[in-house]
Amino acid sequence: MSISSFEENQYDKEYYIYHLDLLNAFTAQIKQLPPFNLEEATTDDAEFLAALDDLANNPHNSDWLDKGQLLMCRIVGAYPHLMPLLYRDLLWFFGGDCLHYMPDEEISIFQQLDELREIAKSEQRPFDYKEARAKLMGMH
């Protein structure tokens, strides 16, 4: 499944663009940090960064969501120091094994967000994902 599968309606398109923006922001942040900013970065580190760049720049690949899930899980295992920078939204978005790294309370919030988005879509009314997210997370 690719992001283009979700571009059929505005609700899904905005949702996926939001997450793609988070992925790009995360990638830009970690490029400034060790081990990725070191001249002597290992081959594994360089390959990981290249895979993350590819994920961020090629969301139309058919295996995009699967690759994203694998990379998010790799962050947890190989680069735990990056976890404070990893947007929790990305763990939810890529799902699968990524959900093991989220507490139940957090999962509940993202489930509520998905339900609200689906209700708005079915009723064909506007839905501001960022605003709803901020409210559910107590940021408003």
N, C-alpha and C positions, 0 to 999 in steps of 0.2 A: 504494500500500500504506500502511496506517495502523497505528498501535500496536494498535488493537483486533483486527487480524488476528493478533496475537501473544499475545493474552490468553486463548487457548484452553487453555493449560496453565500450570501454576505456574512451570516452568522459564523459559519465554519471558517471562512476565509480570514476574517478578522482574528479569530481564535488562533489559527495556525501561524499567521503573520506575527502575532504577539509572541508566540513561543520561538519562532525563528529569530526574532529580534533579541530575545533573551539568550538564545544560543550564540548569536554573533557577539553579544556583549560579554558573555562568559569567555568566549574564545579570545577576544581582544584583551581581556583582563589577565588571563593566564600567560599570554605571550610575554608579559612584562615580568613574570616571576620565574624563579628557579623551578625546575631544571630547564625550562623552555627558553630562557633568555641567556643561557650559558653557551659559550663557544664550544665547550666540550660536552654538549648534550649527547646522551647515548642514542643509538639507532632506534631503540624502543621509544624513547621520548620523542624523537623526530617523527617517527611513524605515527605515534598517537596524535601529535599535533597536526600532522598532515591529514589524518583521518577525520579529526574534528573540523578542520578547515573544509574538507571535502563535504562533510555533512552539512555545514553551515552554508556552503555555496551551491550545493546541488540537491535541493529539497524535492526535486521531481523524480529522483531515482525510485524504482519500484520497491527497493528494500530499505528505504530511508528510515522508517520507524524502527525496523529491526536493528539497523546499524546504530541508531541513536541510543536504543536501549543498551546495547553492548558497550558503547562508549561511556554512557553514564555509569554503568556498573564497574567499568574499568577504573573510572575516577575514584570510586569508593575503595577499590582494592589496591590500586597502584599509586594513587595520588591523594591520600586522605587529607593532606594539608590543604588541598583545594576545596574541600567540602564546604567550608564557610562561604566560599564564593559561588558555589553552585546553586543556582536558583532552584528552589524546591519545586517550583512549577514544572521544571524540566523532568524531574523524577516522575511526577504524576503524568505528564504529557506522554512520555515514552513508555510508561507503564511496565507491565510484566514484572521481571525481577527487581526493577527499580523500586517497586512499592515496598519491598522488604526493608528499605532504608528510610521509611517514613513512619512516624507514629500514627496510631489510629485516629487521634484527634485531627491531625493534618489531613489524612485521607478523607475524613468526614467533611472537612471544609471544601476540598476539591470536588468531592461527590456532589455537594450542595451546589457548587458553582456550575458543574455540568448539568445538573437538573434544571437550574434556573435558565441556563442558556438554551436548553432543549424546549422548555416551556415557552420562552420568548419566541423561539423559532417556530414552534407549532402554532402560536397565536399571531405570528407575523408582526410582532411589535419590536421596537428598538431594544437592544440590550448592550449595555456598556460593560464589557467583561472586566476591565480594569477597575471601574467604579464598584461593581458588585464584589470583586475580590477584596478591595480595600475595606468595604463594609463588613464582610464576613470575617476578615482577619483583624477587625478592631482598629483599623487605621483611619477611620472616618468618624 
